[in-house]
Amino acid sequence: MWNQRPLNTAGPDPFGLASKKTGGSTLSAESVKCPTCGSNIVFEPELGSMMCRNCGNMYSPDTMESRGSLGVSKEHDYMGDSDITGDDKNRHEIVCNSCGATLIADENTMSTMCPFCGSPALITRRMTREFKPDYIIPFKIDKDQAKDIAKKWLDSRQYVPWGFKNKCRLTTMTALYVPFWLLDCVVHSEQGGTGKIGGRALEVTAKMAYHVKGVPFDASVKIANKLMEAVEPYDYKDMVRFESKYLQGFYADKYDQVPTDITNRIVRRIDKFSRDEIGIISHRYQEFEVRSEKNLTWMSDASVKYCLLPVWFMTVEFEGSTYQFAINGQTGEASGQVPTASTTDKLAAIGRITYSMWKFIPVALCLLLPVIMYVISFNGMFTGSTELAPLVRVLSVIEPILVALTVAFFVTIYVCRHISKKVRTGADLSNDFDKDPGLDSYLDSTKPADIDVKETELRFAHLVTDGEGNLYGARTVR
């Protein structure tokens, strides 16, 4: 196939193929090598770059200039006791037979229950892989403080089942250092859309270049990414070089994923920052529609650090189900998921009960009162009695009030039913993980940021008015 494929001489030639005589040679993946380590490199669509899976270096697909690296110094596996480091000789691994979690602890720290699944089926063994984080942020929140934060956070949850806040039982509480990759890079992004101002329609293109610093990505497949994003940000002023003393009395999780394994997650989050920025730009227009097919984001000057960040993990049990939430061990930020009550909209619940029990009573009274007044009046005309006249007047006043209350009753029922779905949606969002803190927490303000917005006019609508200035049409001029 490659022999029959013509060489595109009009496009970029980063590998110098156009200057070579191909003859009968076959173009293969091995023709493209990493300039740093010599391994094969491939184009990563998410990154918009050529990347080496071996060393993690990234290159421009047009010029092969370096765009930084997502590579890290990988921890090697221990083959025997002779090659284990001195620090790791004083540590051990705690492995869960149920979920496969592997925790690192010092020689004096043991565990009776897995912090992830709650299983007591744990095995302690010697270290099988080197453990060498670059940095660590030590715990600032102790166990008692974490319990108080957890109680306040649970009390603040809305739309939970009756008794959840009082009857839920804390089953596990673990202080864990979670492995994170901290990303520094320059973000290049082109975001497009169509904006309208008055009768003008404009093609809007925003080109942005800005620096981000310390964007965290958890490196453990056992922990929900949204949960870790929800307890951000961390204050990196407390970040120090990793030393064994910070691990004493705590557990640390091992990374399961290196940065080159999570490129799609990295770019997705970086791209979200850029889309949020185009959302701010869109406020200058009366209407704005994003053109997703014109959006492009890529990185340069990328680098990563391996850091352990402190998190309190707590698991509560309620009616046979378990719910996990987390607390930032440095700032105290809490988040997690709690159950949502089946009757989230209290107004709708009250409306349904009232409607089922009393829906016929107000209608019956509205119909019965005129009959009663007619019977009384009819009886008074034949008997000549005037004693019942005051009663008729009172009932004639009550009747319109009762009709109004009945109408209001049914309107209330309709409104309660109409908003119940919206309230349910709001309840689910309220009881779900919090959103990540956004770009402002990681924007490197010490370095320049460039935003260039270009507008191309698509059409202009000329407003047509009559002699008195009243608008009655528009004529489009392209």
LOTOR-806344 format. One record per residue (C-alpha): residue number from 1; residue in one letter; y, x, z. Coordinates in steps of 0.001 Angstrom, whole numbers, plus 500000, padded with zeros to 6 digits. Layout:
N
NODE  pos  code   north    east      up
NODE  NUM     A       Y       X       Z
...
This chain:
478
NODE  pos  code   north    east      up
NODE    1     M  500000  500000  500000
NODE    2     W  502415  502760  500950
NODE    3     N  501743  504585  497656
NODE    4     Q  502858  501537  495721
NODE    5     R  505924  500849  497850
NODE    6     P  509150  502178  496222
NODE    7     L  511493  504281  498312
NODE    8     N  514773  502533  499111
NODE    9     T  517277  505195  498107
NODE   10     A  520252  502908  498750
NODE   11     G  519601  502594  502488
NODE   12     P  519820  505176  505289
NODE   13     D  517468  508143  505075
NODE   14     P  517058  509388  508686
NODE   15     F  513875  511336  507965
NODE   16     G  514978  513072  504781
NODE   17     L  512315  511376  502690
NODE   18     A  514577  510920  499675
NODE   19     S  514967  514651  499296
NODE   20     K  511209  515230  499304
NODE   21     K  508839  514910  496394
NODE   22     T  506365  512314  497504
NODE   23     G  503915  512840  494661
NODE   24     G  500642  511244  495703
NODE   25     S  501206  511662  499474
NODE   26     T  500772  508730  501791
NODE   27     L  503574  507648  504122
NODE   28     S  502140  506838  507545
NODE   29     A  503310  506389  511125
NODE   30     E  502514  510056  511762
NODE   31     S  505316  511001  509346
NODE   32     V  507819  510022  512068
NODE   33     K  507729  512255  515115
NODE   34     C  509789  512405  518273
NODE   35     P  512212  515359  518048
NODE   36     T  511681  515996  521779
NODE   37     C  507922  515843  522359
NODE   38     G  506436  515506  518874
NODE   39     S  504710  512177  519563
NODE   40     N  504860  509230  517191
NODE   41     I  507962  507073  517462
NODE   42     V  508331  503442  516477
NODE   43     F  511195  501059  515930
NODE   44     E  511737  498731  518892
NODE   45     P  513447  495523  517673
NODE   46     E  514530  494572  521211
NODE   47     L  516362  497872  521646
NODE   48     G  517538  498230  518053
NODE   49     S  516407  501848  518330
NODE   50     M  513556  504181  517537
NODE   51     M  511681  504944  520743
NODE   52     C  508978  507361  521801
NODE   53     R  506391  505718  524037
NODE   54     N  505390  509091  525417
NODE   55     C  508679  510500  526710
NODE   56     G  510823  507334  526489
NODE   57     N  513599  508920  524415
NODE   58     M  515537  506608  522111
NODE   59     Y  517150  507443  518763
NODE   60     S  519439  505748  516286
NODE   61     P  517362  504371  513382
NODE   62     D  520046  505494  510895
NODE   63     T  520932  508989  512056
NODE   64     M  518217  509831  514626
NODE   65     E  520946  510711  517111
NODE   66     S  519904  510413  520735
NODE   67     R  520653  507127  522492
NODE   68     G  519428  508257  525886
NODE   69     S  516050  507726  527454
NODE   70     L  514005  505158  529347
NODE   71     G  511524  507865  530266
NODE   72     V  510622  508816  533827
NODE   73     S  508633  511512  535526
NODE   74     K  505372  509642  535989
NODE   75     E  503370  509948  539179
NODE   76     H  500070  511636  538378
NODE   77     D  496691  510519  539672
NODE   78     Y  495025  512617  542368
NODE   79     M  491689  514019  541264
NODE   80     G  490721  515510  544614
NODE   81     D  491939  516510  548062
NODE   82     S  493095  519914  546883
NODE   83     D  495928  518675  544651
NODE   84     I  497391  516078  547029
NODE   85     T  500901  516861  548282
NODE   86     G  501686  517519  551919
NODE   87     D  503735  514347  552330
NODE   88     D  501069  512178  550735
NODE   89     K  498425  513594  553083
NODE   90     N  500281  511748  555856
NODE   91     R  500195  508456  553946
NODE   92     H  497496  506002  552979
NODE   93     E  497041  503051  550656
NODE   94     I  496308  499511  551812
NODE   95     V  494554  497573  549056
NODE   96     C  494119  493787  549015
NODE   97     N  490709  492710  547732
NODE   98     S  492081  489261  546910
NODE   99     C  495169  489897  544743
NODE  100     G  494833  493647  544106
NODE  101     A  498139  494587  545728
NODE  102     T  498482  498224  546766
NODE  103     L  500834  499175  549596
NODE  104     I  501864  502615  550760
NODE  105     A  502288  503239  554495
NODE  106     D  502521  506155  556864
NODE  107     E  499484  507165  558895
NODE  108     N  500607  505106  561937
NODE  109     T  501322  501848  560087
NODE  110     M  498508  499371  559533
NODE  111     S  498359  495817  558201
NODE  112     T  496125  492840  558970
NODE  113     M  497362  490500  556234
NODE  114     C  498504  490926  552644
NODE  115     P  502251  490162  552327
NODE  116     F  501755  488746  548834
NODE  117     C  498792  486379  549161
NODE  118     G  498173  486289  552925
NODE  119     S  494581  487467  552595
NODE  120     P  493084  489449  555507
NODE  121     A  490633  491209  553143
NODE  122     L  492345  494619  553197
NODE  123     I  490930  498075  552613
NODE  124     T  492558  501335  553732
NODE  125     R  491931  504415  551614
NODE  126     R  493382  507821  550808
NODE  127     M  496211  508153  548307
NODE  128     T  495003  507966  544707
NODE  129     R  498364  508479  542984
NODE  130     E  501354  510626  543732
NODE  131     F  504238  508834  545443
NODE  132     K  507640  510309  544682
NODE  133     P  510596  507898  544387
NODE  134     D  513954  509454  543553
NODE  135     Y  516120  507370  545881
NODE  136     I  515910  504803  548650
NODE  137     I  518232  502329  550384
NODE  138     P  517098  502112  554029
NODE  139     F  516648  498804  555851
NODE  140     K  519691  497498  557721
NODE  141     I  518348  494040  558639
NODE  142     D  515794  494117  561455
NODE  143     K  513060  491559  562120
NODE  144     D  515052  489356  564512
NODE  145     Q  518035  489258  562155
NODE  146     A  515724  488387  559262
NODE  147     K  514261  485478  561249
NODE  148     D  517722  484101  562017
NODE  149     I  518755  484419  558365
NODE  150     A  515537  482703  557288
NODE  151     K  516114  479792  559681
NODE  152     K  519700  479270  558512
NODE  153     W  518634  479498  554897
NODE  154     L  515849  476943  555346
NODE  155     D  518221  474627  557214
NODE  156     S  520628  474776  554279
NODE  157     R  518050  473514  551778
NODE  158     Q  518582  469974  550550
NODE  159     Y  516231  467342  549157
NODE  160     V  513192  468758  550959
NODE  161     P  510408  466510  552306
NODE  162     W  510899  464873  555700
NODE  163     G  509811  467273  558441
NODE  164     F  509748  470395  556282
NODE  165     K  512514  472174  558179
NODE  166     N  510915  471448  561565
NODE  167     K  507216  471526  560737
NODE  168     C  506929  474443  558313
NODE  169     R  505160  477398  559914
NODE  170     L  505980  481057  559308
NODE  171     T  502651  482692  558449
NODE  172     T  503647  486192  557296
NODE  173     M  506735  488355  557573
NODE  174     T  506711  491809  556016
NODE  175     A  509358  494471  555542
NODE  176     L  508612  496018  552172
NODE  177     Y  510271  498657  550029
NODE  178     V  510089  497304  546481
NODE  179     P  510050  499736  543511
NODE  180     F  512975  499332  541113
NODE  181     W  514220  501047  537993
NODE  182     L  518009  501394  538073
NODE  183     L  519497  501438  534578
NODE  184     D  522729  503137  533536
NODE  185     C  523830  502748  529918
NODE  186     V  526563  501886  527458
NODE  187     V  526115  498387  526077
NODE  188     H  527114  497745  522479
NODE  189     S  527178  494096  521522
NODE  190     E  528330  491948  518658
NODE  191     Q  528606  488249  519458
NODE  192     G  529687  485601  516975
NODE  193     G  530597  481962  516833
NODE  194     T  532847  479310  515327
NODE  195     G  536026  478319  517143
NODE  196     K  538408  475450  516482
NODE  197     I  542105  475257  517335
NODE  198     G  543841  472122  516159
NODE  199     G  542866  471676  512526
NODE  200     R  541836  475309  512082
NODE  201     A  538220  476473  512001
NODE  202     L  537717  480181  512656
NODE  203     E  534746  482503  512351
NODE  204     V  534951  484572  515558
NODE  205     T  533319  487991  515956
NODE  206     A  533586  489882  519225
NODE  207     K  532520  493519  519313
NODE  208     M  532107  494894  522803
NODE  209     A  531292  498265  524307
NODE  210     Y  531121  498652  528071
NODE  211     H  529296  500676  530723
NODE  212     V  526870  499271  533268
NODE  213     K  525575  501180  536243
NODE  214     G  522585  500594  538497
NODE  215     V  521235  497398  536911
NODE  216     P  517992  496869  538888
NODE  217     F  514651  495878  537389
NODE  218     D  511744  495461  539782
NODE  219     A  508688  497435  538705
NODE  220     S  505980  495359  540419
NODE  221     V  504059  492701  538485
NODE  222     K  503102  490956  541741
NODE  223     I  506679  489971  542592
NODE  224     A  508606  487281  540722
NODE  225     N  511441  488861  538727
NODE  226     K  513707  485869  539385
NODE  227     L  513179  486228  543136
NODE  228     M  514275  489860  543089
NODE  229     E  517307  489055  540930
NODE  230     A  518226  486233  543313
NODE  231     V  518649  488560  546334
NODE  232     E  520874  491016  544445
NODE  233     P  523196  492851  544504
NODE  234     Y  522633  495943  546631
NODE  235     D  525357  498274  547806
NODE  236     Y  524506  501652  546298
NODE  237     K  526818  503421  548709
NODE  238     D  523867  503481  551122
NODE  239     M  521480  504946  548542
NODE  240     V  520117  508356  549559
NODE  241     R  517511  510787  548306
NODE  242     F  514025  509668  549269
NODE  243     E  512584  511227  552407
NODE  244     S  509355  510372  554191
NODE  245     K  511149  509462  557417
NODE  246     Y  512523  506258  555855
NODE  247     L  508998  504981  555277
NODE  248     Q  507932  505167  558933
NODE  249     G  507039  501702  560219
NODE  250     F  507456  500085  556788
NODE  251     Y  505385  499411  553697
NODE  252     A  506211  500417  550142
NODE  253     D  504876  498913  546957
NODE  254     K  503857  501036  543980
NODE  255     Y  505303  500499  540540
NODE  256     D  503019  498880  537981
NODE  257     Q  505407  499073  535043
NODE  258     V  507467  501921  533651
NODE  259     P  510761  501159  531844
NODE  260     T  509160  501474  528414
NODE  261     D  506857  498584  529374
NODE  262     I  509711  496190  530113
NODE  263     T  512120  496840  527247
NODE  264     N  512239  493143  526322
NODE  265     R  513226  492206  529885
NODE  266     I  515855  494945  529989
NODE  267     V  517484  493917  526705
NODE  268     R  517278  490218  527576
NODE  269     R  519266  490754  530748
NODE  270     I  521766  493132  529151
NODE  271     D  522250  490656  526313
NODE  272     K  522891  487896  528853
NODE  273     F  525829  489923  530185
NODE  274     S  527320  490019  526690
NODE  275     R  526747  486313  526087
NODE  276     D  528541  485560  529337
NODE  277     E  531492  487570  528071
NODE  278     I  531647  485679  524775
NODE  279     G  531611  482533  526914
NODE  280     I  534826  483713  528549
NODE  281     I  536386  484445  525145
NODE  282     S  535435  480958  523935
NODE  283     H  537823  479365  526455
NODE  284     R  540750  480213  524203
NODE  285     Y  539468  477653  521665
NODE  286     Q  539399  473877  521900
NODE  287     E  535817  473906  520626
NODE  288     F  533420  476814  520286
NODE  289     E  529900  477030  518888
NODE  290     V  527874  480215  519371
NODE  291     R  526140  481599  516285
NODE  292     S  522999  483081  517827
NODE  293     E  521799  484521  514516
NODE  294     K  524875  486793  514494
NODE  295     N  524343  488217  517988
NODE  296     L  523196  491823  518345
NODE  297     T  522949  494017  521440
NODE  298     W  521793  497606  521785
NODE  299     M  522185  500472  524259
NODE  300     S  523171  504106  524196
NODE  301     D  523395  506883  526804
NODE  302     A  520580  505147  528691
NODE  303     S  519063  506667  531821
NODE  304     V  516945  505318  534673
NODE  305     K  516334  506206  538303
NODE  306     Y  513318  505302  540428
NODE  307     C  514506  503726  543673
NODE  308     L  512985  501828  546591
NODE  309     L  515027  498814  547743
NODE  310     P  514460  496981  551065
NODE  311     V  513206  493374  551052
NODE  312     W  511889  491108  553795
NODE  313     F  509123  488870  552443
NODE  314     M  508309  485675  554327
NODE  315     T  505677  483046  553679
NODE  316     V  505808  479589  555243
NODE  317     E  503091  476953  555237
NODE  318     F  503702  473217  554949
NODE  319     E  501094  470499  554443
NODE  320     G  498505  472914  553104
NODE  321     S  500808  474701  550637
NODE  322     T  502513  478079  550986
NODE  323     Y  506045  478952  549932
NODE  324     Q  507441  482476  549680
NODE  325     F  511031  483600  549937
NODE  326     A  512791  486915  550314
NODE  327     I  515729  488426  552169
NODE  328     N  517694  491438  551019
NODE  329     G  516965  494031  553705
NODE  330     Q  520422  495562  553314
NODE  331     T  522837  492634  552788
NODE  332     G  520891  489676  554181
NODE  333     E  521048  487650  550941
NODE  334     A  518179  485121  550950
NODE  335     S  516473  483149  548213
NODE  336     G  513189  481527  547323
NODE  337     Q  511565  478247  546425
NODE  338     V  510983  475276  548706
NODE  339     P  509339  471928  547958
NODE  340     T  511406  469075  546572
NODE  341     A  511017  465648  548133
NODE  342     S  509467  462994  545919
NODE  343     T  512407  460679  546726
NODE  344     T  515229  463111  546170
NODE  345     D  517898  460532  545508
NODE  346     K  518377  458711  548823
NODE  347     L  520697  456173  547259
NODE  348     A  518120  455366  544619
NODE  349     A  515400  455083  547277
NODE  350     I  517500  452719  549392
NODE  351     G  518451  450778  546280
NODE  352     R  514837  450365  545214
NODE  353     I  513735  449153  548655
NODE  354     T  516666  446766  548979
NODE  355     Y  516222  445486  545468
NODE  356     S  512523  444807  546009
NODE  357     M  513060  442924  549276
NODE  358     W  516337  441081  548775
NODE  359     K  516937  440775  545043
NODE  360     F  516416  436980  545087
NODE  361     I  518415  436151  548240
NODE  362     P  521992  436711  546955
NODE  363     V  521186  434995  543670
NODE  364     A  519687  432024  545512
NODE  365     L  522724  431727  547780
NODE  366     C  525134  431899  544830
NODE  367     L  523272  429012  543199
NODE  368     L  522687  427028  546393
NODE  369     L  526237  426943  547738
NODE  370     P  527687  424917  544831
NODE  371     V  524830  422430  545242
NODE  372     I  525544  422113  548969
NODE  373     M  529257  421607  548334
NODE  374     Y  528529  418984  545694
NODE  375     V  526144  417094  548000
NODE  376     I  528683  417116  550842
NODE  377     S  531522  416002  548599
NODE  378     F  529380  413345  546941
NODE  379     N  528270  412013  550336
NODE  380     G  531885  411915  551615
NODE  381     M  533064  409854  548642
NODE  382     F  530524  407115  549371
NODE  383     T  530886  407092  553161
NODE  384     G  534660  407666  553250
NODE  385     S  534169  410467  555808
NODE  386     T  536695  413292  555948
NODE  387     E  535019  415315  558699
NODE  388     L  533117  417459  556187
NODE  389     A  536177  418397  554142
NODE  390     P  536936  421595  556151
NODE  391     L  533348  422747  555624
NODE  392     V  533672  422274  551889
NODE  393     R  536860  424338  551854
NODE  394     V  535168  427137  553825
NODE  395     L  532195  427157  551474
NODE  396     S  534487  427200  548447
NODE  397     V  536058  430405  549823
NODE  398     I  532678  431971  550604
NODE  399     E  531298  431252  547142
NODE  400     P  533483  433681  545092
NODE  401     I  533081  436344  547773
NODE  402     L  529320  435957  547623
NODE  403     V  529355  436096  543825
NODE  404     A  531415  439289  543926
NODE  405     L  529043  440863  546472
NODE  406     T  526056  439910  544365
NODE  407     V  527579  441498  541270
NODE  408     A  528421  444617  543279
NODE  409     F  524852  444681  544616
NODE  410     F  523295  444728  541157
NODE  411     V  525848  447227  539863
NODE  412     T  524952  449511  542766
NODE  413     I  521270  449226  541939
NODE  414     Y  521957  450090  538318
NODE  415     V  524116  453081  539220
NODE  416     C  521567  454396  541726
NODE  417     R  518825  454190  539155
NODE  418     H  520995  455779  536493
NODE  419     I  521908  458841  538575
NODE  420     S  518474  459359  540123
NODE  421     K  517347  461614  537258
NODE  422     K  520488  463735  537523
NODE  423     V  520061  464074  541266
NODE  424     R  516433  465041  540790
NODE  425     T  517449  467750  538340
NODE  426     G  520105  468991  540758
NODE  427     A  517577  468997  543596
NODE  428     D  515116  471091  541608
NODE  429     L  517871  473578  540759
NODE  430     S  519022  473677  544388
NODE  431     N  515509  474433  545616
NODE  432     D  514806  477037  542920
NODE  433     F  515716  480725  542914
NODE  434     D  519411  481569  542918
NODE  435     K  520902  483062  539765
NODE  436     D  521413  486796  539364
NODE  437     P  524896  488055  540324
NODE  438     G  525958  488748  536728
NODE  439     L  527773  491564  534977
NODE  440     D  530627  491987  537473
NODE  441     S  528250  493509  540041
NODE  442     Y  527136  496279  537666
NODE  443     L  530117  496876  535392
NODE  444     D  531226  500508  535679
NODE  445     S  534981  500038  536019
NODE  446     T  535586  503802  536127
NODE  447     K  534796  504021  532414
NODE  448     P  536583  502343  529502
NODE  449     A  535488  499001  528107
NODE  450     D  536474  497876  524612
NODE  451     I  536507  494322  523309
NODE  452     D  537651  493669  519752
NODE  453     V  537901  490016  518698
NODE  454     K  538329  489233  515004
NODE  455     E  539054  485809  513564
NODE  456     T  538408  484796  509970
NODE  457     E  539809  481461  508893
NODE  458     L  537201  479186  507387
NODE  459     R  539377  476203  506570
NODE  460     F  542666  474552  507493
NODE  461     A  543022  470807  507891
NODE  462     H  546450  469566  506786
NODE  463     L  547336  466512  508879
NODE  464     V  548630  463540  506829
NODE  465     T  551157  461189  508457
NODE  466     D  553082  458123  507334
NODE  467     G  556854  457715  507200
NODE  468     E  557009  457008  510916
NODE  469     G  555031  460090  511851
NODE  470     N  551773  458276  512626
NODE  471     L  548623  460248  511823
NODE  472     Y  546300  458446  509450
NODE  473     G  544222  461206  507850
NODE  474     A  543657  464882  507143
NODE  475     R  543188  466972  504005
NODE  476     T  541053  470079  504204
NODE  477     V  542403  473183  502525
NODE  478     R  540022  476154  502177
